[in-house]
Amino acid sequence: MPRVNRTAEEEEARRENGEFIESLDRGLRVLQSFGTEHRPMTLSDIAKASNLSRATARRILLTLQRAGFVAGDERLFSLTPRVLALASAYLSSNQIVAVMQPLMDEISTRAREVCSLAILDGQEAVFIARASPARVFSAGIDIGYRLPAYCTSVGRVLLGRLSNDDLTSAIAAMAVTAQTPETVTDKSIVAATIIADRNKGYSLVDREAEPGFRSISVPIRRYDGAVVAAANIGAHVDRITTGEMIDRFLPLLKDMATTAKPLLV
């Protein structure tokens, strides 16, 4: 079972910061641990996933249960809908989402495909907004969904904001593994591809992150030119070729990015 562990940077910050609240950190790790399984979890499952003792995990679960974030019967525990209030607070306070959502709705309708918005969180691209035309049903990629940055079009666009030296260091620190038979796992090639995509102004990834799925992404810049997000349009390989993606979708994405730039501060 995957564990919710601190990164090296988080651990260093904890040691150096005398105001670090260990109990809050543990509670957040318990909440995150529910994302490692798609089912209710036992106390042992949660303790293992969050790297805590059973006694500590139990006290945290009972606290979260009293606060209404967790439901359980002493044997199985699950999150309650109240947890969505945390995500809602982020989304409602995020200016990028507020600006981008109506623009994404418009180009999703014009492209007749799903349009998504992602930000970089460590080594992963996290999707924070999504627009879908009525005729398209798409499972899997939704708000909060995470994918490795090195093999996704949004992730490569976001990594492209790094300097060449910082990018090389970031790729070197990643565990680059094959997500599909098409995934590029040579780190030097991944870095070179990201630099080339930066120069082109877009990234197109073909079946590297998910089988049978390709996507094209552009950077979303704020008023001063800094890259703050990446927007993509994706489709199943049966519906569109890579050439059609460049011809049909890239102009839509670039126009959207141009419209959004002066609105993002």
N, C-alpha and C positions, 0 to 999 in steps of 0.2 A: 504494500500500500504506500502511495506517495506520502511524504511528510511535509509539513509546513515549517520549514526551517528559516532562520534568518540568513540573509546574505552576509558575506564577509564585511561589507560596508556597514550594514545594520548592526552587526556585532561590535564593530569598532566604535560606532557612535554610542552604543549602549555603555561600553566600558568607560568612555571618555566623558559622558554627560552625567553629572551628578544628579540631575533632575529627571532622569529616566525613570518612568513608573513601570516596574517589572510586572505588577499584577495586571495593568491595562494591556501590556504587550501580550501576556499569556491569554487574556480574554479574547483579544483580536485573533490570535493564532487558533484558538478553539473555534471561533466563528468561521475562519478560513478553512478549517479542516473539513467542514461539511462539503466543500467543493471537491474533495478528492474522491467521493463516492456518489453515485446517483441513487441513493436509497437511505432510509434511516440508518443510523449508526449506533453501535453499542458503545458503552463507556470505554472498553478496551480499544476499540477502533479509534475513537477520538483521542485517547491518551497517546496512542502510538503515532497517529497522524500529526499531532501537534507537539510531539516530543516532550510530553509531560508525564508525571506520575499519575496513577489512577486517582489518588486522593486529591491531587491538585485539580485534575480535569473534572472530577465530580463536583468540587466546590464551585468551580467556574460555571459548570452547566446548571447547577441549582440557582446560582445568581442570575444567569441569563434567562432561566425559566421564570423566575420571579419577576424579571423585568419584561417578560412577554416575548423575548426573541427566540426562545427555544421551547419546544413541547416534548414531553417524554414521560415514560412510565417506569423509570428506574432500570429498564432493560434496553429500550430503544429510544433514541433521541433524534429530533429533526428540527429544522428551522421553521419559524412561523412567518406569515406574510409581513409581520412588523419589520423584519429585516429589510424589506423593500424600501422602507422609509429612509434608510441610510443611502441607498442608491439614488432614491428620488432627490434627496438633498443635494447630492453631487450634481446630478443632471440639471436640476432647476437652477443651480448657482453657477453653472458652467456657461460662460459667454459663447464659447465655440459652438456648443450644441445649439444654443438659442439662435445663433446667426445661421448655422449651416442647415438645420433641419428643413426649413421651407425651401431652400435652394436645392437640397438633395431630393426632396419630394418632387420638385419640378423636373429635374433631369432624369430621375427614375422613371417617371411617366413618359418622358420623351424617348428614353432608351429602351423602355419596356423590359428593364432588368433591375436587379437589386443594386442599390448604391449604399455604401457603408463608409463610416468615418472612424478612424483609429488614431490612438496616441501611443507613444512608446512608454512602457513600464518595465524598466530593467532590460531584459533580453527578449521581451515579448511585445507584440502588438496587441493592444486591447481595443475592442470595438465599443465605441461610446454612443453611436447613433446609427440609424438604419432607415432606409426608405425602400418601399417595395410597391411595384404596380399591382393592381388587384389580381391580375391573372397569374402572377408568379407566386408559387409556394416554395419557400426555401427553409429547410431545417438546418440547425447546427450553428450557422453564423448569426449570432444575435447580440444584443447589447450585453456587454460583459464577457463575451467570448474571447479567448486568448489563443494566439498562434505564435510560433517562433518567428522572430523578426527576420532572421537571415534567409528564410525561404518564402516569404510572402511579399507581394508587391507593396502593400502599405508599410511593412516593416523595413523594406529596403529603401523606400523613400524617406522614412524617418531616420534611419541610420545614415542616410546621405547628408544629413545636416552636420555631421561630425567632420572635423578635419581629417585628412588622409592618415595622419599618425594616430589620432584618437580612434579612427575607424579600424585600423589594423589591430590596435590593442584590444578594442571591444570584440572584434571577431575572434581574436586569439583566445580570449577568455570564455568564449561560448562553447557549449557542448553541441557541436554540429553533427546531427545524425539524420539519416534518411527517413523522411516522413512518407515518401512514396518512392517508387523506382526511378522517378525523374528528378529527385532532389539532388542539387549540387552540394557536395559535402567537402570539396577541396576549399579550405579557408582562403587561400590566395585568390582563387577564382571568384569566390563569393565577394570578397573585398573589391576586386577589380570590376565585377559586375555592378556593384553599388555605385562605384565612382563613375562608371560609364552611364548608368541610369541618371545620376545627378547631372551629368553634362547634357543628357538628352532632355531632361525635365520631366521624365516619367519612368515608371517601371512596369514591365509586363512579365508576369510569372505564369508559366504554363505547366500545370499539374505537379508542381513541386511541393506544395503544402497539403493538398488534398487530391486524391485520385479523381480524374475526370473533370477538374475544375480549373479554370484559368481566370486571371483578373488583371486589370490595368489600373494604375494608381498615379496620382499627381500630388505634389506637396501643397498643403494649405498654409499660406503665409499670412501673418498679421501685417499691420500697416507699415512696420519698419523692415519687412522682408524676412523676418525670422520664421522658420518652419515650426508651426505649432500642432499640426495634425497631417494626416494623409487621407485622401478620399479615393475610393475605388468603385469600379463597376465590375462585377464578376458574372460569369455564366458558365454553364456546363459546356464541355467541348462539343457536344452534339448540336448545340444551338448556334455556335459562332466560331469562326476561325480567328487566329491571332491578327491576321491582316485586317479583318473586319472590325476587330476591337480598336485598332489604331485609327481606322478610317471613320468609324461611327461614334465611338465612345470618347476617344481622346479629346476631340474638339469640345464636347460637352463638358468634360471634366475641367479643361483649361479655362473655359468661359466661366464656369462656376467659381473656380479659384480666383480669377480676376475680379469677379463681382464681390467676393467675400473679403478680399484683402483690405480695402479701406474701412470695412466695418469691424474688423478685429483689432482690438487694442491690448 
